Amino acid sequence: MEVKTIKDVDEETWREFKAIAAKNNVRMSSLLRIMIKEFEKNSKNFWNEILNGEKLMNDKEAEEMKILTIRLRKELI
């Protein structure tokens, strides 16, 4: 077994990590692997919803907002 180090982990976080592993009766290495997979899955789901989800405004409203933004930027310059 190879030992790895995670730098700058405060005592409270380390204690909580150990407690979660013990409470769920899993090794800390397994818990870390699960946490990473869940993080990746949640991140992908988040961006998928943002990029492919329902539109918040129709195309006409988006075009009007774009024109307004261009005008505001010109005024600020």
Phi, psi and omega in degrees: 000134180259138180266132178246158182237137172247117183281153172061035173267120181286161185301319182297316180295317180297317179298317180294319178300313178298320181294319179297317178298315181294317182297325181265004177055046176232155176289153182298325178295321178292319179298317179299317179299316179297315181298319180294316179297318179295320178299313179298316181297315180295323179295316179296318180297319180300308182291326176298318178294318180295312187278331186240004182284183180296141179293142179273340176213157180281174185297323180296314178298320180296318179295319178297319179294322179298314180298315179299318180297318178299317179297316181297319180296320178296323179293328182282339182279000000 
